[in-house]
Amino acid sequence: MNRLPSSALVLVTAMLASFSAKASPELAQQKNCMACHAVGQKLAGPAFKEVAGRYANQNGAPEMLAEKIRKGGVGTWGAIPMPPNSQVNAGEAQQLAQWVLSLK
């Protein structure tokens, strides 16, 4: 079995991470996240940077945010509920959560 040299594996991993980080703002736009959220300012929902600041150093934050993205919620950021996002699959929710947390 042929294996990639470790330097090639590191390069491929870095390229994939770079792609997913760049793809997330577009994914957020495609999944209508930007209808209620913006990167740096509050709209109907909190700014993504504010979310990142609150959860950045918490264990399990990516999984918790991914679940909130898919299932919605109310009360964490005020009285306006975040509706469930059934158009976002689990992988997309995880990618969006990681991107939001990277904005701290």
Biopython code that builds the backbone (N, CA, C, O; Angstrom):
import numpy as np
from Bio.PDB.StructureBuilder import StructureBuilder

atoms = [
    (1, "MET", "N", (0.839, -1.174, 0.000)),
    (1, "MET", "CA", (0.000, 0.000, 0.000)),
    (1, "MET", "C", (0.885, 1.239, 0.000)),
    (1, "MET", "O", (1.777, 1.369, 0.839)),
    (2, "ASN", "N", (0.641, 2.147, -0.938)),
    (2, "ASN", "CA", (1.403, 3.394, -1.012)),
    (2, "ASN", "C", (0.822, 4.401, -0.042)),
    (2, "ASN", "O", (-0.393, 4.530, 0.104)),
    (3, "ARG", "N", (1.717, 5.107, 0.612)),
    (3, "ARG", "CA", (1.288, 6.157, 1.539)),
    (3, "ARG", "C", (1.900, 7.469, 1.123)),
    (3, "ARG", "O", (3.009, 7.516, 0.590)),
    (4, "LEU", "N", (1.169, 8.530, 1.371)),
    (4, "LEU", "CA", (1.701, 9.862, 1.106)),
    (4, "LEU", "C", (2.775, 10.187, 2.126)),
    (4, "LEU", "O", (2.652, 9.820, 3.295)),
    (5, "PRO", "N", (3.831, 10.874, 1.699)),
    (5, "PRO", "CA", (4.787, 11.349, 2.698)),
    (5, "PRO", "C", (4.085, 12.310, 3.645)),
    (5, "PRO", "O", (3.116, 12.966, 3.262)),
    (6, "SER", "N", (4.565, 12.395, 4.867)),
    (6, "SER", "CA", (3.888, 13.241, 5.857)),
    (6, "SER", "C", (3.806, 14.686, 5.400)),
    (6, "SER", "O", (2.829, 15.363, 5.722)),
    (7, "SER", "N", (4.788, 15.187, 4.665)),
    (7, "SER", "CA", (4.738, 16.571, 4.187)),
    (7, "SER", "C", (3.588, 16.760, 3.201)),
    (7, "SER", "O", (2.947, 17.811, 3.200)),
    (8, "ALA", "N", (3.318, 15.765, 2.367)),
    (8, "ALA", "CA", (2.199, 15.853, 1.431)),
    (8, "ALA", "C", (0.876, 15.809, 2.172)),
    (8, "ALA", "O", (-0.069, 16.507, 1.804)),
    (9, "LEU", "N", (0.804, 15.001, 3.203)),
    (9, "LEU", "CA", (-0.414, 14.913, 4.004)),
    (9, "LEU", "C", (-0.699, 16.245, 4.698)),
    (9, "LEU", "O", (-1.847, 16.687, 4.751)),
    (10, "VAL", "N", (0.332, 16.874, 5.221)),
    (10, "VAL", "CA", (0.176, 18.179, 5.860)),
    (10, "VAL", "C", (-0.313, 19.201, 4.848)),
    (10, "VAL", "O", (-1.195, 20.003, 5.156)),
    (11, "LEU", "N", (0.247, 19.182, 3.644)),
    (11, "LEU", "CA", (-0.162, 20.117, 2.600)),
    (11, "LEU", "C", (-1.618, 19.901, 2.197)),
    (11, "LEU", "O", (-2.371, 20.867, 2.062)),
    (12, "VAL", "N", (-2.017, 18.664, 2.005)),
    (12, "VAL", "CA", (-3.404, 18.359, 1.641)),
    (12, "VAL", "C", (-4.358, 18.795, 2.752)),
    (12, "VAL", "O", (-5.410, 19.370, 2.472)),
    (13, "THR", "N", (-4.005, 18.531, 3.988)),
    (13, "THR", "CA", (-4.835, 18.932, 5.125)),
    (13, "THR", "C", (-4.975, 20.448, 5.173)),
    (13, "THR", "O", (-6.073, 20.962, 5.388)),
    (14, "ALA", "N", (-3.878, 21.164, 4.975)),
    (14, "ALA", "CA", (-3.920, 22.631, 4.984)),
    (14, "ALA", "C", (-4.778, 23.157, 3.840)),
    (14, "ALA", "O", (-5.526, 24.118, 4.019)),
    (15, "MET", "N", (-4.680, 22.538, 2.670)),
    (15, "MET", "CA", (-5.493, 22.975, 1.536)),
    (15, "MET", "C", (-6.976, 22.756, 1.809)),
    (15, "MET", "O", (-7.798, 23.619, 1.499)),
    (16, "LEU", "N", (-7.323, 21.614, 2.384)),
    (16, "LEU", "CA", (-8.728, 21.343, 2.705)),
    (16, "LEU", "C", (-9.243, 22.314, 3.753)),
    (16, "LEU", "O", (-10.370, 22.796, 3.640)),
    (17, "ALA", "N", (-8.453, 22.608, 4.757)),
    (17, "ALA", "CA", (-8.862, 23.563, 5.788)),
    (17, "ALA", "C", (-9.054, 24.936, 5.182)),
    (17, "ALA", "O", (-10.001, 25.642, 5.529)),
    (18, "SER", "N", (-8.173, 25.322, 4.288)),
    (18, "SER", "CA", (-8.283, 26.618, 3.630)),
    (18, "SER", "C", (-9.545, 26.682, 2.786)),
    (18, "SER", "O", (-10.242, 27.697, 2.797)),
    (19, "PHE", "N", (-9.851, 25.618, 2.056)),
    (19, "PHE", "CA", (-11.048, 25.589, 1.231)),
    (19, "PHE", "C", (-12.301, 25.711, 2.085)),
    (19, "PHE", "O", (-13.197, 26.487, 1.754)),
    (20, "SER", "N", (-12.378, 24.953, 3.186)),
    (20, "SER", "CA", (-13.590, 24.987, 3.995)),
    (20, "SER", "C", (-13.762, 26.333, 4.671)),
    (20, "SER", "O", (-14.893, 26.790, 4.838)),
    (21, "ALA", "N", (-12.663, 26.988, 5.067)),
    (21, "ALA", "CA", (-12.772, 28.298, 5.690)),
    (21, "ALA", "C", (-13.288, 29.318, 4.677)),
    (21, "ALA", "O", (-14.078, 30.194, 5.029)),
    (22, "LYS", "N", (-12.847, 29.212, 3.420)),
    (22, "LYS", "CA", (-13.294, 30.146, 2.398)),
    (22, "LYS", "C", (-14.712, 29.840, 1.948)),
    (22, "LYS", "O", (-15.449, 30.746, 1.559)),
    (23, "ALA", "N", (-15.098, 28.584, 1.998)),
    (23, "ALA", "CA", (-16.416, 28.194, 1.508)),
    (23, "ALA", "C", (-17.521, 28.554, 2.491)),
    (23, "ALA", "O", (-18.672, 28.696, 2.078)),
    (24, "SER", "N", (-17.217, 28.705, 3.767)),
    (24, "SER", "CA", (-18.266, 28.907, 4.759)),
    (24, "SER", "C", (-19.054, 30.206, 4.614)),
    (24, "SER", "O", (-20.271, 30.177, 4.795)),
    (25, "PRO", "N", (-18.427, 31.356, 4.295)),
    (25, "PRO", "CA", (-19.271, 32.544, 4.098)),
    (25, "PRO", "C", (-20.262, 32.340, 2.952)),
    (25, "PRO", "O", (-21.410, 32.781, 3.024)),
    (26, "GLU", "N", (-19.810, 31.676, 1.910)),
    (26, "GLU", "CA", (-20.707, 31.394, 0.792)),
    (26, "GLU", "C", (-21.800, 30.414, 1.204)),
    (26, "GLU", "O", (-22.956, 30.556, 0.805)),
    (27, "LEU", "N", (-21.425, 29.420, 2.004)),
    (27, "LEU", "CA", (-22.408, 28.465, 2.499)),
    (27, "LEU", "C", (-23.429, 29.163, 3.388)),
    (27, "LEU", "O", (-24.623, 28.875, 3.305)),
    (28, "ALA", "N", (-22.970, 30.076, 4.237)),
    (28, "ALA", "CA", (-23.885, 30.836, 5.098)),
    (28, "ALA", "C", (-24.867, 31.647, 4.255)),
    (28, "ALA", "O", (-26.040, 31.772, 4.607)),
    (29, "GLN", "N", (-24.387, 32.192, 3.151)),
    (29, "GLN", "CA", (-25.260, 32.941, 2.249)),
    (29, "GLN", "C", (-26.258, 31.996, 1.577)),
    (29, "GLN", "O", (-27.448, 32.303, 1.501)),
    (30, "GLN", "N", (-25.779, 30.851, 1.089)),
    (30, "GLN", "CA", (-26.642, 29.885, 0.398)),
    (30, "GLN", "C", (-27.735, 29.332, 1.309)),
    (30, "GLN", "O", (-28.848, 29.066, 0.856)),
    (31, "LYS", "N", (-27.420, 29.161, 2.582)),
    (31, "LYS", "CA", (-28.367, 28.562, 3.526)),
    (31, "LYS", "C", (-29.207, 29.607, 4.254)),
    (31, "LYS", "O", (-29.886, 29.290, 5.231)),
    (32, "ASN", "N", (-29.162, 30.843, 3.786)),
    (32, "ASN", "CA", (-29.977, 31.951, 4.296)),
    (32, "ASN", "C", (-29.630, 32.389, 5.710)),
    (32, "ASN", "O", (-30.444, 33.039, 6.366)),
    (33, "CYS", "N", (-28.443, 32.050, 6.196)),
    (33, "CYS", "CA", (-28.014, 32.516, 7.524)),
    (33, "CYS", "C", (-27.909, 34.040, 7.541)),
    (33, "CYS", "O", (-28.196, 34.682, 8.551)),
    (34, "MET", "N", (-27.493, 34.612, 6.402)),
    (34, "MET", "CA", (-27.258, 36.051, 6.325)),
    (34, "MET", "C", (-28.560, 36.861, 6.310)),
    (34, "MET", "O", (-28.524, 38.091, 6.361)),
    (35, "ALA", "N", (-29.693, 36.186, 6.241)),
    (35, "ALA", "CA", (-30.963, 36.910, 6.332)),
    (35, "ALA", "C", (-31.162, 37.473, 7.737)),
    (35, "ALA", "O", (-31.821, 38.499, 7.908)),
    (36, "CYS", "N", (-30.594, 36.807, 8.740)),
    (36, "CYS", "CA", (-30.766, 37.231, 10.129)),
    (36, "CYS", "C", (-29.456, 37.569, 10.836)),
    (36, "CYS", "O", (-29.476, 38.171, 11.910)),
    (37, "HIS", "N", (-28.321, 37.194, 10.252)),
    (37, "HIS", "CA", (-27.016, 37.398, 10.878)),
    (37, "HIS", "C", (-26.072, 38.101, 9.925)),
    (37, "HIS", "O", (-26.201, 37.983, 8.707)),
    (38, "ALA", "N", (-25.118, 38.835, 10.487)),
    (38, "ALA", "CA", (-24.012, 39.419, 9.735)),
    (38, "ALA", "C", (-22.736, 39.098, 10.505)),
    (38, "ALA", "O", (-22.790, 38.714, 11.674)),
    (39, "VAL", "N", (-21.614, 39.252, 9.863)),
    (39, "VAL", "CA", (-20.350, 38.923, 10.520)),
    (39, "VAL", "C", (-20.090, 39.856, 11.694)),
    (39, "VAL", "O", (-19.771, 39.393, 12.790)),
    (40, "GLY", "N", (-20.220, 41.165, 11.485)),
    (40, "GLY", "CA", (-19.797, 42.098, 12.515)),
    (40, "GLY", "C", (-20.869, 42.938, 13.160)),
    (40, "GLY", "O", (-20.556, 43.755, 14.026)),
    (41, "GLN", "N", (-22.120, 42.775, 12.778)),
    (41, "GLN", "CA", (-23.173, 43.588, 13.391)),
    (41, "GLN", "C", (-24.422, 42.763, 13.650)),
    (41, "GLN", "O", (-24.709, 41.802, 12.936)),
    (42, "LYS", "N", (-25.151, 43.147, 14.668)),
    (42, "LYS", "CA", (-26.398, 42.473, 15.016)),
    (42, "LYS", "C", (-27.469, 42.825, 13.990)),
    (42, "LYS", "O", (-27.627, 43.990, 13.624)),
    (43, "LEU", "N", (-28.182, 41.848, 13.541)),
    (43, "LEU", "CA", (-29.386, 42.060, 12.728)),
    (43, "LEU", "C", (-30.542, 41.530, 13.567)),
    (43, "LEU", "O", (-30.695, 41.947, 14.716)),
    (44, "ALA", "N", (-31.350, 40.636, 13.039)),
    (44, "ALA", "CA", (-32.375, 39.993, 13.862)),
    (44, "ALA", "C", (-31.720, 39.079, 14.885)),
    (44, "ALA", "O", (-32.203, 38.935, 16.008)),
    (45, "GLY", "N", (-30.603, 38.458, 14.480)),
    (45, "GLY", "CA", (-29.819, 37.595, 15.367)),
    (45, "GLY", "C", (-28.483, 38.245, 15.668)),
    (45, "GLY", "O", (-28.150, 39.276, 15.086)),
    (46, "PRO", "N", (-27.721, 37.659, 16.564)),
    (46, "PRO", "CA", (-26.429, 38.237, 16.939)),
    (46, "PRO", "C", (-25.414, 38.188, 15.798)),
    (46, "PRO", "O", (-25.520, 37.364, 14.889)),
    (47, "ALA", "N", (-24.439, 39.077, 15.861)),
    (47, "ALA", "CA", (-23.333, 39.046, 14.900)),
    (47, "ALA", "C", (-22.561, 37.746, 15.087)),
    (47, "ALA", "O", (-22.408, 37.263, 16.209)),
    (48, "PHE", "N", (-22.082, 37.190, 14.000)),
    (48, "PHE", "CA", (-21.298, 35.960, 14.089)),
    (48, "PHE", "C", (-20.068, 36.148, 14.981)),
    (48, "PHE", "O", (-19.687, 35.229, 15.705)),
    (49, "LYS", "N", (-19.442, 37.333, 14.936)),
    (49, "LYS", "CA", (-18.279, 37.590, 15.791)),
    (49, "LYS", "C", (-18.669, 37.572, 17.266)),
    (49, "LYS", "O", (-17.880, 37.143, 18.107)),
    (50, "GLU", "N", (-19.859, 38.027, 17.585)),
    (50, "GLU", "CA", (-20.338, 37.991, 18.968)),
    (50, "GLU", "C", (-20.554, 36.537, 19.424)),
    (50, "GLU", "O", (-20.224, 36.177, 20.554)),
    (51, "VAL", "N", (-21.099, 35.732, 18.550)),
    (51, "VAL", "CA", (-21.285, 34.307, 18.854)),
    (51, "VAL", "C", (-19.921, 33.651, 19.077)),
    (51, "VAL", "O", (-19.735, 32.897, 20.032)),
    (52, "ALA", "N", (-18.977, 33.944, 18.192)),
    (52, "ALA", "CA", (-17.632, 33.384, 18.323)),
    (52, "ALA", "C", (-16.996, 33.800, 19.641)),
    (52, "ALA", "O", (-16.362, 32.984, 20.310)),
    (53, "GLY", "N", (-17.160, 35.048, 20.014)),
    (53, "GLY", "CA", (-16.591, 35.530, 21.265)),
    (53, "GLY", "C", (-17.170, 34.836, 22.481)),
    (53, "GLY", "O", (-16.458, 34.577, 23.452)),
    (54, "ARG", "N", (-18.438, 34.538, 22.433)),
    (54, "ARG", "CA", (-19.082, 33.885, 23.571)),
    (54, "ARG", "C", (-18.681, 32.421, 23.713)),
    (54, "ARG", "O", (-18.511, 31.928, 24.829)),
    (55, "TYR", "N", (-18.529, 31.729, 22.593)),
    (55, "TYR", "CA", (-18.342, 30.278, 22.644)),
    (55, "TYR", "C", (-16.944, 29.786, 22.266)),
    (55, "TYR", "O", (-16.682, 28.587, 22.364)),
    (56, "ALA", "N", (-16.056, 30.653, 21.844)),
    (56, "ALA", "CA", (-14.769, 30.246, 21.270)),
    (56, "ALA", "C", (-13.975, 29.288, 22.144)),
    (56, "ALA", "O", (-13.375, 28.352, 21.618)),
    (57, "ASN", "N", (-13.948, 29.482, 23.435)),
    (57, "ASN", "CA", (-13.097, 28.657, 24.299)),
    (57, "ASN", "C", (-13.863, 27.597, 25.082)),
    (57, "ASN", "O", (-13.326, 27.016, 26.025)),
    (58, "GLN", "N", (-15.094, 27.344, 24.703)),
    (58, "GLN", "CA", (-15.887, 26.343, 25.411)),
    (58, "GLN", "C", (-15.726, 24.968, 24.766)),
    (58, "GLN", "O", (-15.774, 24.828, 23.544)),
    (59, "ASN", "N", (-15.536, 23.966, 25.607)),
    (59, "ASN", "CA", (-15.491, 22.591, 25.104)),
    (59, "ASN", "C", (-16.832, 22.236, 24.484)),
    (59, "ASN", "O", (-17.886, 22.550, 25.037)),
    (60, "GLY", "N", (-16.785, 21.587, 23.346)),
    (60, "GLY", "CA", (-18.011, 21.149, 22.685)),
    (60, "GLY", "C", (-18.742, 22.246, 21.932)),
    (60, "GLY", "O", (-19.850, 22.020, 21.446)),
    (61, "ALA", "N", (-18.151, 23.426, 21.824)),
    (61, "ALA", "CA", (-18.831, 24.541, 21.158)),
    (61, "ALA", "C", (-19.195, 24.239, 19.707)),
    (61, "ALA", "O", (-20.312, 24.556, 19.301)),
    (62, "PRO", "N", (-18.309, 23.639, 18.902)),
    (62, "PRO", "CA", (-18.697, 23.382, 17.509)),
    (62, "PRO", "C", (-19.924, 22.482, 17.395)),
    (62, "PRO", "O", (-20.807, 22.729, 16.573)),
    (63, "GLU", "N", (-19.975, 21.451, 18.213)),
    (63, "GLU", "CA", (-21.108, 20.529, 18.161)),
    (63, "GLU", "C", (-22.388, 21.206, 18.639)),
    (63, "GLU", "O", (-23.454, 21.015, 18.052)),
    (64, "MET", "N", (-22.280, 22.006, 19.714)),
    (64, "MET", "CA", (-23.446, 22.705, 20.252)),
    (64, "MET", "C", (-23.992, 23.700, 19.231)),
    (64, "MET", "O", (-25.202, 23.769, 19.015)),
    (65, "LEU", "N", (-23.097, 24.476, 18.600)),
    (65, "LEU", "CA", (-23.546, 25.438, 17.605)),
    (65, "LEU", "C", (-24.130, 24.746, 16.379)),
    (65, "LEU", "O", (-25.130, 25.202, 15.824)),
    (66, "ALA", "N", (-23.514, 23.654, 15.957)),
    (66, "ALA", "CA", (-24.047, 22.913, 14.809)),
    (66, "ALA", "C", (-25.471, 22.425, 15.100)),
    (66, "ALA", "O", (-26.337, 22.466, 14.226)),
    (67, "GLU", "N", (-25.701, 21.970, 16.317)),
    (67, "GLU", "CA", (-27.047, 21.523, 16.690)),
    (67, "GLU", "C", (-28.030, 22.696, 16.700)),
    (67, "GLU", "O", (-29.160, 22.558, 16.232)),
    (68, "LYS", "N", (-27.608, 23.853, 17.233)),
    (68, "LYS", "CA", (-28.484, 25.029, 17.232)),
    (68, "LYS", "C", (-28.788, 25.496, 15.817)),
    (68, "LYS", "O", (-29.901, 25.935, 15.526)),
    (69, "ILE", "N", (-27.798, 25.401, 14.941)),
    (69, "ILE", "CA", (-28.018, 25.784, 13.546)),
    (69, "ILE", "C", (-29.124, 24.925, 12.945)),
    (69, "ILE", "O", (-30.001, 25.437, 12.250)),
    (70, "ARG", "N", (-29.085, 23.637, 13.208)),
    (70, "ARG", "CA", (-30.071, 22.726, 12.617)),
    (70, "ARG", "C", (-31.418, 22.763, 13.323)),
    (70, "ARG", "O", (-32.458, 22.729, 12.665)),
    (71, "LYS", "N", (-31.420, 22.833, 14.666)),
    (71, "LYS", "CA", (-32.670, 22.715, 15.430)),
    (71, "LYS", "C", (-33.276, 24.046, 15.843)),
    (71, "LYS", "O", (-34.447, 24.098, 16.220)),
    (72, "GLY", "N", (-32.498, 25.127, 15.777)),
    (72, "GLY", "CA", (-32.985, 26.430, 16.204)),
    (72, "GLY", "C", (-32.926, 26.574, 17.709)),
    (72, "GLY", "O", (-32.373, 25.721, 18.402)),
    (73, "GLY", "N", (-33.496, 27.654, 18.212)),
    (73, "GLY", "CA", (-33.501, 27.898, 19.647)),
    (73, "GLY", "C", (-34.094, 29.257, 19.965)),
    (73, "GLY", "O", (-34.420, 30.042, 19.074)),
    (74, "VAL", "N", (-34.223, 29.512, 21.252)),
    (74, "VAL", "CA", (-34.753, 30.805, 21.700)),
    (74, "VAL", "C", (-34.230, 31.075, 23.104)),
    (74, "VAL", "O", (-34.017, 30.153, 23.891)),
    (75, "GLY", "N", (-34.027, 32.352, 23.403)),
    (75, "GLY", "CA", (-33.667, 32.755, 24.752)),
    (75, "GLY", "C", (-32.203, 33.027, 24.991)),
    (75, "GLY", "O", (-31.867, 33.792, 25.895)),
    (76, "THR", "N", (-31.321, 32.434, 24.220)),
    (76, "THR", "CA", (-29.892, 32.637, 24.441)),
    (76, "THR", "C", (-29.467, 34.056, 24.103)),
    (76, "THR", "O", (-28.621, 34.631, 24.787)),
    (77, "TRP", "N", (-30.048, 34.624, 23.053)),
    (77, "TRP", "CA", (-29.666, 35.948, 22.568)),
    (77, "TRP", "C", (-30.836, 36.929, 22.603)),
    (77, "TRP", "O", (-30.775, 37.982, 21.968)),
    (78, "GLY", "N", (-31.878, 36.605, 23.321)),
    (78, "GLY", "CA", (-33.037, 37.488, 23.393)),
    (78, "GLY", "C", (-34.307, 36.740, 23.053)),
    (78, "GLY", "O", (-34.334, 35.511, 22.993)),
    (79, "ALA", "N", (-35.346, 37.500, 22.834)),
    (79, "ALA", "CA", (-36.675, 36.906, 22.651)),
    (79, "ALA", "C", (-36.951, 36.428, 21.229)),
    (79, "ALA", "O", (-37.878, 35.647, 21.016)),
    (80, "ILE", "N", (-36.170, 36.877, 20.255)),
    (80, "ILE", "CA", (-36.426, 36.471, 18.873)),
    (80, "ILE", "C", (-35.908, 35.048, 18.669)),
    (80, "ILE", "O", (-34.714, 34.801, 18.840)),
    (81, "PRO", "N", (-36.784, 34.110, 18.308)),
    (81, "PRO", "CA", (-36.336, 32.722, 18.128)),
    (81, "PRO", "C", (-35.545, 32.542, 16.836)),
    (81, "PRO", "O", (-35.765, 33.243, 15.848)),
    (82, "MET", "N", (-34.630, 31.596, 16.868)),
    (82, "MET", "CA", (-33.951, 31.165, 15.654)),
    (82, "MET", "C", (-34.677, 29.918, 15.183)),
    (82, "MET", "O", (-34.714, 28.917, 15.899)),
    (83, "PRO", "N", (-35.250, 29.963, 13.996)),
    (83, "PRO", "CA", (-36.009, 28.800, 13.528)),
    (83, "PRO", "C", (-35.084, 27.642, 13.161)),
    (83, "PRO", "O", (-33.906, 27.855, 12.872)),
    (84, "PRO", "N", (-35.609, 26.428, 13.170)),
    (84, "PRO", "CA", (-34.821, 25.282, 12.706)),
    (84, "PRO", "C", (-34.451, 25.475, 11.237)),
    (84, "PRO", "O", (-35.189, 26.108, 10.483)),
    (85, "ASN", "N", (-33.334, 24.940, 10.847)),
    (85, "ASN", "CA", (-32.848, 25.054, 9.470)),
    (85, "ASN", "C", (-32.734, 23.668, 8.862)),
    (85, "ASN", "O", (-31.643, 23.105, 8.780)),
    (86, "SER", "N", (-33.857, 23.126, 8.438)),
    (86, "SER", "CA", (-33.881, 21.767, 7.900)),
    (86, "SER", "C", (-33.130, 21.644, 6.577)),
    (86, "SER", "O", (-32.797, 20.537, 6.155)),
    (87, "GLN", "N", (-32.859, 22.776, 5.917)),
    (87, "GLN", "CA", (-32.121, 22.748, 4.655)),
    (87, "GLN", "C", (-30.616, 22.596, 4.870)),
    (87, "GLN", "O", (-29.868, 22.444, 3.904)),
    (88, "VAL", "N", (-30.161, 22.634, 6.136)),
    (88, "VAL", "CA", (-28.750, 22.485, 6.473)),
    (88, "VAL", "C", (-28.521, 21.066, 6.990)),
    (88, "VAL", "O", (-29.123, 20.660, 7.983)),
    (89, "ASN", "N", (-27.650, 20.312, 6.316)),
    (89, "ASN", "CA", (-27.371, 18.962, 6.795)),
    (89, "ASN", "C", (-26.315, 19.013, 7.905)),
    (89, "ASN", "O", (-25.758, 20.075, 8.183)),
    (90, "ALA", "N", (-26.045, 17.887, 8.528)),
    (90, "ALA", "CA", (-25.139, 17.850, 9.684)),
    (90, "ALA", "C", (-23.729, 18.317, 9.320)),
    (90, "ALA", "O", (-23.108, 19.051, 10.088)),
    (91, "GLY", "N", (-23.224, 17.908, 8.177)),
    (91, "GLY", "CA", (-21.891, 18.322, 7.753)),
    (91, "GLY", "C", (-21.810, 19.819, 7.507)),
    (91, "GLY", "O", (-20.834, 20.465, 7.887)),
    (92, "GLU", "N", (-22.833, 20.367, 6.872)),
    (92, "GLU", "CA", (-22.866, 21.805, 6.623)),
    (92, "GLU", "C", (-22.961, 22.579, 7.930)),
    (92, "GLU", "O", (-22.308, 23.609, 8.091)),
    (93, "ALA", "N", (-23.767, 22.093, 8.861)),
    (93, "ALA", "CA", (-23.903, 22.750, 10.159)),
    (93, "ALA", "C", (-22.566, 22.766, 10.892)),
    (93, "ALA", "O", (-22.207, 23.767, 11.512)),
    (94, "GLN", "N", (-21.839, 21.672, 10.822)),
    (94, "GLN", "CA", (-20.519, 21.601, 11.456)),
    (94, "GLN", "C", (-19.555, 22.584, 10.797)),
    (94, "GLN", "O", (-18.797, 23.268, 11.486)),
    (95, "GLN", "N", (-19.579, 22.655, 9.488)),
    (95, "GLN", "CA", (-18.717, 23.582, 8.759)),
    (95, "GLN", "C", (-19.056, 25.026, 9.123)),
    (95, "GLN", "O", (-18.159, 25.838, 9.350)),
    (96, "LEU", "N", (-20.340, 25.343, 9.179)),
    (96, "LEU", "CA", (-20.756, 26.700, 9.548)),
    (96, "LEU", "C", (-20.345, 27.035, 10.975)),
    (96, "LEU", "O", (-19.878, 28.141, 11.244)),
    (97, "ALA", "N", (-20.513, 26.096, 11.879)),
    (97, "ALA", "CA", (-20.128, 26.323, 13.278)),
    (97, "ALA", "C", (-18.632, 26.592, 13.383)),
    (97, "ALA", "O", (-18.216, 27.512, 14.087)),
    (98, "GLN", "N", (-17.829, 25.807, 12.697)),
    (98, "GLN", "CA", (-16.369, 26.003, 12.714)),
    (98, "GLN", "C", (-16.007, 27.372, 12.155)),
    (98, "GLN", "O", (-15.143, 28.056, 12.703)),
    (99, "TRP", "N", (-16.649, 27.770, 11.088)),
    (99, "TRP", "CA", (-16.381, 29.072, 10.495)),
    (99, "TRP", "C", (-16.748, 30.192, 11.460)),
    (99, "TRP", "O", (-15.960, 31.115, 11.670)),
    (100, "VAL", "N", (-17.928, 30.119, 12.041)),
    (100, "VAL", "CA", (-18.340, 31.152, 13.008)),
    (100, "VAL", "C", (-17.325, 31.248, 14.141)),
    (100, "VAL", "O", (-16.920, 32.351, 14.510)),
    (101, "LEU", "N", (-16.914, 30.134, 14.687)),
    (101, "LEU", "CA", (-15.955, 30.144, 15.796)),
    (101, "LEU", "C", (-14.588, 30.693, 15.382)),
    (101, "LEU", "O", (-13.838, 31.189, 16.223)),
    (102, "SER", "N", (-14.270, 30.606, 14.114)),
    (102, "SER", "CA", (-12.979, 31.137, 13.627)),
    (102, "SER", "C", (-12.967, 32.655, 13.574)),
    (102, "SER", "O", (-11.907, 33.254, 13.392)),
    (103, "LEU", "N", (-14.110, 33.283, 13.728)),
    (103, "LEU", "CA", (-14.221, 34.738, 13.591)),
    (103, "LEU", "C", (-13.877, 35.513, 14.861)),
    (103, "LEU", "O", (-13.930, 36.743, 14.866)),
    (104, "LYS", "N", (-13.530, 34.816, 15.927)),
    (104, "LYS", "CA", (-13.273, 35.499, 17.200)),
    (104, "LYS", "C", (-12.223, 36.522, 17.116)),
    (104, "LYS", "O", (-11.910, 37.169, 18.116)),
]
sb = StructureBuilder()
sb.init_structure("model")
sb.init_model(0)
sb.init_chain("A")
sb.init_seg("    ")
for serial, (resi, resn, name, xyz) in enumerate(atoms, 1):
    if name == "N":
        sb.init_residue(resn, " ", resi, " ")
    sb.init_atom(name, np.array(xyz, "f"), 0.0, 1.0, " ", f" {name:<3s}", serial, name[0])
structure = sb.get_structure()
